[in-house]
């Protein structure tokens, strides 16, 4: 993807995050990026093509981030000479989700509530959200199996719901944003107590 297309997609994501998904139109986006509509249509011929590109960009960003987490886990395993540590540990996953570095780059705390709303009316967005959560659920479920959870799928869904729900309450500009660090610490303490000593 060329640099100009990436800039346009980031502007589209910012527009959705700041003004809501209903505000996204080719004309509104052209105005935001300072282009004529015809110039924007050179990069994205239609609203559907633009939406597909946004979905692809967000999905690729999270896929790359998950892949990086797995790669870092494998490298750390080799350095520490650990056996059978090809999957991230529970603490690593929870920290990864709560820190949401990808979300920081794409205004995730504002974007995700919009994506949740969009998935009700846009099949492309529904597929994106389900694919991201499916990957996340598999990784979380494997980590729970590794620590001996009695119902790894159910517990993964509980943790995923708890962690993702925090976006609504603790995201930037939200009423309880200032409590984010304390909540993060409490979640990690809860996981430590629930699943035993977590060293990874």
Secondary structure, DSSP 8 states (H G I E B T S, - for coil): --HHHHHHHHHHHHHHHHH-GGG--HHHHHHHHT--HHHHHHH-SSHHHHHHHHHHHHHHHHHHHHHHHHHHHHHHHHHTT-SS--S--HHHHHHHHHH-HHHHHTTHHHHHHHHHHHTTT-HHHHHHHHHHHHHHHHHHHHHHHHTT-TTHHHHHHHHHHHHHHHHHHHSTTSTTGGGHHHHHHHHHHHHHHHH-----
